């Protein structure tokens, strides 16, 4: 891409964004708060993960055109991995219910939830995915979709119930 | 299904059907009665509403096939699931300078490395010796030099359509330079490894080699490179973005290798990640790749909107090589749908743009496809001219296989245009050329000549022999390069 286009679109390079973010205490704090509210990660861990995120950004100098989206996603996913490794449960306790961080430009609304729902969908039994796809995409009724997927048996109904429970867990995370 | 409503608590599916207003009157009344008395199910109902809203969002963006049957690769496929990414060591525990200092070093070295990268690219363009010498002069224990290699690899990927051979040369030389890994306990070396791990550099080189092989048509070799990149990224602290880059290239490779169903799965997964990462340009590239795979499944009607949407992005970002390649794919799908005039317009648009850019590979691709279109439309003389132009352009980029294939198509078009003398001359030149490379079985050359032996060329046989010759050339030249 030509530099003119970068300038015309007001797009900063990866390094500029990384440097700007590092020097912007408010943005750093917002990401740290995000990690605490969403994942219950202590400040030190969140700062370490943010550092890893910025190092990853530096390694994508020629590839990443819109670094802000990159920063959030890498940070979010690093938090998820950190929680899995460390055995910490993602937040969901009453202490933080109803409290969402002020969302900086780096954090799209509900981005994390959507990623988790997508991932969970991909791990569902194919029967269940077919039903949901038939309903949400093809506009069939649930009953039609279930019939369409030939899942009238009670065993299959239990499968769907399990799948829906799994999806709900993503929302609670 | 009503059993789920009359159970002690409402089943999940019943709740979802309740939210979807999908229950019949009797089921709904039962459900409402139960909800009136059961606070637990009322709470669950609220969560179901949230789930319903999220699913609507996700499915709206995903499209028809994402979560259907086309969302899986065969069992045992190494790309069936992304590897669990390994995290890099934390800055506080890994020794070396504390976070802010480490990052300041990263910014500084990264910027300096980027300034050095053009020198490496120039050396790659100059030939094997030059790039080997240049790489040898770099210090792999210095972060600046590692950033230099990394930037050069990424830039070569961006410029792949200009000269894939250069990309392949750089990638191979970098891989040779990285083996065996340097062992050094100095602080400088440990910082370099922290900022740009050698395994990530190797992964980048493997990715570049795989990408280059997609251009040169060495699909098996490319597959090994991409798999190596996939495994290295998975174990070296990469991000999902890098895995998606590999998926994108592997998707293209599978389309070219006549595995379009699998290509769709990979392209879709990559597109999803690029979207999540806010990388519009890369998402558009992945959608084009998906379009190419759809075309391979003869679903060109579905491919058209993907190409058109991506074109708008490439046009706005002035990514002309990608823009023209996409016009080429769009023209191809239109041609396969029999919309020849529209296809010709798209090729013309591409060639108009290419006249202002230095992109001979893309130009050759478009001329090659234009030749196919003209041949199909019965303009054999025009097809022969386009094939000749494509062959000349390929010759300038050193793409031997593509040049010979363009020559073959030219011979066919000349024969159809009743330009027998010229066809014979072209065949003669072709025979000499392939003999010098030992790339074609003699029996195929004889079969080609036999097609012209009678009073009229045998077009049906000619077409079959050409197809066979193409297969032989691909294998023969690929073996030759590997040797």
Interface residues (C-beta under 8 A of the other chain):
Chain A: X1 X2 X4 X5 X15 X18 X19 X22 X44 X45 X47 X48 X51 X52 X54 X55 X56 X58 X59 X60 X61 X62 X63 X64 X65 X66 X68 X69 X70 X72 X73 X74 X77 X78 X81 X82 X85 X108 X110 X111 X113 X114 X115 X117 X118 X121 X122 X124 X126 X129 X130 X132 X133 X135 X136 X137 X138 X141 X142 X143 X146 X152 X154 X157 X160 X161 X164 X165 X167 X168 X170 X171 X172
Chain B: X1 X3 X4 X11 X12 X13 X15 X16 X17 X20 X22 X47 X48 X50 X51 X54 X55 X56 X57 X58 X59 X60 X62 X63 X64 X66 X67 X68 X69 X71 X72 X84 X85 X87 X88 X90 X91 X92 X99 X100 X102 X103 X106 X107 X110 X111 X114 X147 X150 X151 X154 X155 X157 X158 X194 X195 X196 X200 X237 X238 X239 X240 X241 X245 X272 X276 X277 X278 X279 X280 X281 X282 X316 X317 X318 X319
